[in-house]
Amino acid sequence: MSFYRLTRGGLELTIKVRPASNRQGIEISAERMIVSVKSQAEKGKANEELIKLLSNKLHIPRDRVRILSGHFSRVKKLLIIGAEDKMVEELLSHSPFSQNRKTK
């Protein structure tokens, strides 16, 4: 099972979030994506940091990153609106994400 799926609306990601981490980071393997954020999982702070981190890494506006499900869960389904094949390639390549490594 893959953590991403390209749809008509964009790129759907299923990710696990680690709130209250010592540093921000993204870990990617063939099967999953884990995003560490510094914010606590309260009052939407971790969700907002997650959206900001992904939009910065993908060089897209924040309003193109939406949480579809899992607003109150560590496992979330996201939609990157208007994503194309090129974004999938970028996601799986070394830039802007590093497979099996954390980014600062």
ChimeraX attribute file (.defattr): number of C-alpha atoms within 10 A of each C-alpha:
attribute: neighborCount
match mode: 1-to-1
recipient: residues
	/A:1	6
	/A:2	11
	/A:3	17
	/A:4	21
	/A:5	12
	/A:6	17
	/A:7	14
	/A:8	10
	/A:9	12
	/A:10	19
	/A:11	20
	/A:12	22
	/A:13	20
	/A:14	21
	/A:15	20
	/A:16	19
	/A:17	21
	/A:18	22
	/A:19	22
	/A:20	14
	/A:21	14
	/A:22	11
	/A:23	13
	/A:24	19
	/A:25	19
	/A:26	23
	/A:27	18
	/A:28	20
	/A:29	14
	/A:30	12
	/A:31	9
	/A:32	15
	/A:33	19
	/A:34	20
	/A:35	21
	/A:36	23
	/A:37	24
	/A:38	17
	/A:39	20
	/A:40	15
	/A:41	18
	/A:42	10
	/A:43	9
	/A:44	13
	/A:45	14
	/A:46	23
	/A:47	25
	/A:48	14
	/A:49	18
	/A:50	23
	/A:51	20
	/A:52	16
	/A:53	20
	/A:54	19
	/A:55	17
	/A:56	13
	/A:57	15
	/A:58	16
	/A:59	10
	/A:60	15
	/A:61	12
	/A:62	16
	/A:63	11
	/A:64	14
	/A:65	21
	/A:66	15
	/A:67	18
	/A:68	13
	/A:69	13
	/A:70	15
	/A:71	15
	/A:72	13
	/A:73	11
	/A:74	17
	/A:75	15
	/A:76	17
	/A:77	18
	/A:78	21
	/A:79	22
	/A:80	25
	/A:81	17
	/A:82	14
	/A:83	18
	/A:84	15
	/A:85	11
	/A:86	8
	/A:87	16
	/A:88	14
	/A:89	11
	/A:90	13
	/A:91	18
	/A:92	16
	/A:93	13
	/A:94	12
	/A:95	12
	/A:96	16
	/A:97	20
	/A:98	17
	/A:99	18
	/A:100	14
	/A:101	13
	/A:102	16
	/A:103	16
	/A:104	8
